[in-house]
């Protein structure tokens, strides 16, 4: 998996690279930073990695946001591989980022994946 390309596309979709972006404003746990991370996602990363990263750190640092995404997706990507015997790819990773650990099998993430593919093509030009 090409994590560099994945993160370029993800950040373009989620925030356009604007670290001050706040999303999911209709939800109790809003999304913050360049990767639009919500508190439950960050809590999961902290549990998995044995860390205590704060949302303030996610908001201030693109590198912390990127680290959270890769940590989350590698962890749940390993779970995906053990369930399906298939390797993590961009589609599965994008759908997990959007829809949680089982996002790869949720129809609610189909639209996000289409958006991701379109942005990936745009970034490749």
C-alpha positions in Angstrom: 0.0 0.0 0.0 1.3 3.4 -0.9 0.7 5.3 2.3 2.1 8.6 0.9 -0.4 8.7 -2.0 -3.2 7.5 0.3 -2.6 10.3 2.7 -2.3 12.9 0.0 -5.7 11.8 -1.4 -7.3 11.5 2.1 -6.2 15.0 3.1 -7.4 16.5 -0.1 -10.8 15.0 0.4 -11.1 15.6 4.2 -9.8 19.1 4.6 -8.1 20.3 1.4 -5.0 20.6 3.6 -6.6 23.1 6.0 -5.7 22.2 9.6 -8.4 24.4 11.0 -11.1 22.5 9.2 -14.0 21.3 11.5 -16.3 18.7 10.0 -19.2 16.6 11.1 -20.6 19.6 12.8 -24.0 17.8 13.1 -22.5 15.2 15.4 -21.6 15.4 19.0 -18.0 14.4 18.2 -16.9 16.8 15.5 -14.0 16.0 13.1 -10.7 17.9 13.3 -7.5 18.6 11.5 -6.3 17.7 8.1 -7.5 14.1 8.3 -10.8 15.0 10.0 -10.3 12.7 13.0 -13.2 12.4 15.5 -12.7 11.6 19.2 -13.8 8.0 19.1 -11.3 7.3 16.3 -8.5 9.0 18.4 -9.6 7.1 21.5 -9.2 3.9 19.4 -5.8 4.9 18.3 -4.7 5.7 21.8 -6.0 2.3 23.0 -4.3 0.4 20.2 -1.0 2.2 20.4 -0.9 2.7 24.2 -0.6 6.5 23.8 -2.4 9.5 25.1 -2.5 11.8 22.0 -5.0 14.7 22.5 -7.4 16.2 20.0 -5.5 19.4 20.4 -2.3 17.7 19.1 -4.3 16.3 16.1 -5.6 19.8 15.3 -2.1 21.4 15.5 0.0 18.8 13.8 -0.4 17.3 10.3 2.2 14.7 11.2 0.2 13.6 14.3 -3.0 13.4 12.2 -1.2 11.3 9.6 0.3 9.0 12.3 -3.2 8.5 13.8 -4.6 7.5 10.4 -1.8 5.1 9.6 -1.9 3.5 13.0 -5.6 3.0 12.9 -5.7 1.6 9.4 -2.7 -0.7 9.9 -4.3 -2.2 13.0 -7.7 -2.7 11.4 -6.0 -3.6 8.1 -4.4 -6.6 9.9 -7.8 -7.5 11.2 -9.2 -7.3 7.7 -6.5 -9.5 6.4 -7.1 -12.1 9.1 -10.8 -12.2 8.2 -10.5 -12.1 4.4 -7.0 -13.4 3.7 -6.6 -10.3 1.5 -4.2 -7.4 1.8 -5.2 -4.0 2.8 -5.6 -1.7 -0.2 -6.7 1.8 -0.8 -10.4 1.0 -1.1 -10.5 -0.9 2.1 -8.4 1.7 4.0 -10.5 4.6 2.7 -13.8 2.9 3.6 -12.4 2.0 7.1 -11.4 5.6 7.6 -14.9 6.7 6.6 -17.0 4.0 8.2 -14.9 2.4 11.0 -13.2 -1.0 11.3 -16.0 -2.7 9.3 -16.4 0.2 6.9 -15.0 -1.9 4.1 -18.3 -3.9 4.0 -20.8 -1.0 4.6 -22.7 0.3 1.6 -22.7 3.7 3.4 -19.1 4.1 2.4 -19.6 3.5 -1.3 -20.0 7.2 -2.0 -16.8 8.0 -0.1 -14.9 5.4 -2.1 -16.1 6.9 -5.4 -15.0 10.4 -4.1 -11.7 8.9 -3.1 -11.1 7.3 -6.5 -11.9 10.6 -8.3 -9.5 12.5 -6.2 -6.8 9.9 -6.6 -7.1 10.2 -10.4 -6.9 14.0 -10.1 -3.8 13.8 -7.9 -2.2 11.4 -10.3 -2.3 13.8 -13.2 
